[in-house]
């Protein structure tokens, strides 16, 4: 994005700051919403499971083996929340 917009060094720094601030706010929002989202996902899984045969339930369980908040997923989210680094072509 930096090169495409031909950002100055000052613009580049400001955009990076804006992105970091937004990521922090987004993380805070997600932290507050996480329990409700996870409860909804768990509820949905239970409802779907109740519609399946025993064989289908077993396959469904295998497909959804990870917990609602797996440790690896949490690490992935932390990497996603890392600041986006632009390269300045100026």
C-alpha positions as CSV (number, residue, x, y, z in Angstrom):
1,X,0.0,0.0,0.0
2,X,2.9,2.3,0.8
3,X,4.4,2.1,-2.7
4,X,1.0,2.3,-4.4
5,X,0.1,5.5,-2.6
6,X,3.6,6.9,-2.7
7,X,3.5,7.8,1.0
8,X,6.0,10.3,2.5
9,X,8.0,9.2,5.5
10,X,5.7,11.3,7.7
11,X,2.5,9.7,6.1
12,X,4.0,6.3,6.5
13,X,4.6,6.8,10.2
14,X,1.2,8.2,10.8
15,X,-0.5,5.4,8.9
16,X,1.4,2.8,10.9
17,X,0.3,4.5,14.2
18,X,-3.3,4.6,13.0
19,X,-3.2,0.9,12.2
20,X,-1.6,0.0,15.6
21,X,-4.2,2.1,17.4
22,X,-7.1,0.4,15.5
23,X,-5.6,-3.0,16.1
24,X,-5.5,-2.2,19.8
25,X,-9.2,-1.1,19.8
26,X,-10.2,-4.2,17.8
27,X,-8.4,-6.5,20.2
28,X,-10.2,-4.8,23.1
29,X,-13.5,-5.2,21.4
30,X,-12.8,-8.9,20.6
31,X,-11.7,-9.5,24.2
32,X,-15.1,-8.2,25.5
33,X,-17.1,-10.1,22.8
34,X,-15.1,-13.4,22.9
35,X,-17.2,-15.1,25.7
36,X,-20.5,-14.4,23.9
37,X,-19.0,-15.5,20.5
38,X,-17.6,-18.7,21.9
39,X,-20.9,-19.4,23.7
40,X,-22.8,-18.9,20.4
41,X,-20.3,-21.2,18.5
42,X,-20.7,-23.9,21.2
43,X,-24.5,-23.6,21.1
44,X,-24.5,-23.9,17.3
45,X,-22.3,-27.0,17.4
46,X,-24.6,-28.7,20.0
47,X,-27.6,-27.9,17.9
48,X,-26.0,-29.2,14.7
49,X,-24.8,-32.3,16.5
50,X,-28.4,-33.0,17.7
51,X,-29.6,-33.2,14.1
52,X,-27.0,-35.8,13.1
53,X,-26.8,-39.6,13.3
54,X,-24.3,-41.3,15.6
55,X,-21.9,-41.8,12.6
56,X,-22.3,-38.2,11.5
57,X,-21.8,-37.0,15.1
58,X,-18.5,-38.9,15.2
59,X,-17.3,-37.3,11.9
60,X,-18.6,-33.9,13.1
61,X,-16.6,-34.3,16.3
62,X,-13.5,-35.1,14.4
63,X,-14.0,-32.1,12.1
64,X,-14.5,-29.8,15.2
65,X,-12.0,-31.5,17.4
66,X,-10.3,-28.2,18.4
67,X,-11.7,-26.3,21.3
68,X,-13.6,-23.0,20.8
69,X,-10.4,-21.2,21.7
70,X,-7.4,-23.3,20.7
71,X,-4.0,-22.2,21.8
72,X,-2.7,-22.3,18.2
73,X,-5.6,-20.1,17.1
74,X,-4.7,-17.7,19.9
75,X,-1.1,-17.5,18.7
76,X,-2.3,-16.9,15.1
77,X,-4.5,-14.1,16.3
78,X,-1.5,-12.5,18.1
79,X,0.4,-12.7,14.8
80,X,-2.5,-11.2,12.9
81,X,-2.6,-8.3,15.4
82,X,1.1,-7.5,14.8
83,X,1.5,-4.1,13.2
84,X,1.5,-4.0,9.4
85,X,4.9,-2.9,8.2
86,X,4.9,-0.8,5.1
87,X,8.0,-0.5,2.9
88,X,8.6,3.1,1.9
89,X,9.8,3.3,-1.7
90,X,10.8,7.0,-1.3
